[in-house]
Amino acid sequence: MHKIKVAITGWGSLSPLGTEHPLIWDHYLSNRHFFSRIATRAGGVWGAPITRNVEAIFNSISQHKRYRHLDPVVWYAIAASR
């Protein structure tokens, strides 16, 4: 079997901390948390929802004709790589 070398040359993040590297790092270093109460039919739960910016990126990928047949996990990976 042939060995294939893989190199990771960057990193991406889709999280409540943001999408831009400087902002994410600032949020990691802050004393602030990103949890909020999320309303559900059963009452409410604590969670850390993604930002509207992340939602918009995700939605644009999921609606693209080349990607809409893929699993949502792949959409998130594509979005994080951009």
C-alpha positions in Angstrom: 0.0 0.0 0.0 1.3 3.5 -0.8 1.8 6.0 1.9 0.2 9.4 1.3 1.6 12.3 3.2 -0.8 14.9 4.5 0.1 18.4 5.6 -2.1 20.7 7.7 -1.2 24.2 6.8 -3.8 26.2 8.7 -6.8 26.0 11.0 -10.4 27.1 10.9 -13.1 27.3 13.4 -16.9 27.6 13.4 -17.9 28.2 16.9 -19.6 30.7 19.2 -16.2 32.2 19.6 -16.3 33.5 16.0 -14.7 32.7 12.6 -11.8 35.2 12.4 -8.5 34.0 14.0 -7.8 37.2 16.0 -11.3 37.4 17.4 -11.3 33.7 18.3 -8.0 34.1 20.1 -9.3 37.2 22.0 -12.4 35.3 23.0 -10.3 32.3 24.2 -8.2 34.7 26.4 -11.2 36.6 27.8 -13.0 35.8 31.1 -16.3 35.8 29.2 -18.3 32.7 28.5 -20.5 32.3 25.4 -23.3 30.3 26.9 -26.9 31.5 26.9 -30.3 30.2 27.7 -31.9 28.7 24.6 -35.7 28.3 24.6 -37.1 24.9 23.8 -40.6 23.3 23.9 -39.6 21.7 27.2 -38.5 24.9 28.8 -34.9 26.0 28.2 -31.4 24.7 28.1 -28.0 26.2 28.3 -26.0 26.2 25.1 -23.4 28.2 23.1 -25.1 28.9 19.8 -23.1 29.7 16.7 -23.1 33.3 15.5 -25.3 34.6 12.7 -22.2 35.0 10.5 -21.4 31.2 10.9 -25.0 30.4 10.2 -24.9 32.5 7.0 -21.7 30.7 5.8 -23.2 27.3 6.6 -26.5 28.1 4.8 -24.7 29.3 1.6 -22.7 26.1 1.4 -25.7 23.8 2.2 -27.8 25.5 -0.6 -25.0 25.2 -3.2 -25.9 22.7 -5.9 -22.5 21.0 -5.7 -22.7 20.4 -1.9 -26.4 20.0 -1.0 -26.3 16.2 -1.3 -23.4 16.0 1.2 -23.8 15.3 4.9 -24.1 18.5 7.1 -20.8 17.5 8.8 -19.1 17.9 5.5 -20.7 21.4 5.1 -19.2 22.4 8.4 -15.8 21.1 7.4 -15.9 23.1 4.1 -17.0 26.2 5.9 -14.2 25.9 8.5 -11.6 25.4 5.8 -12.5 28.7 4.1 
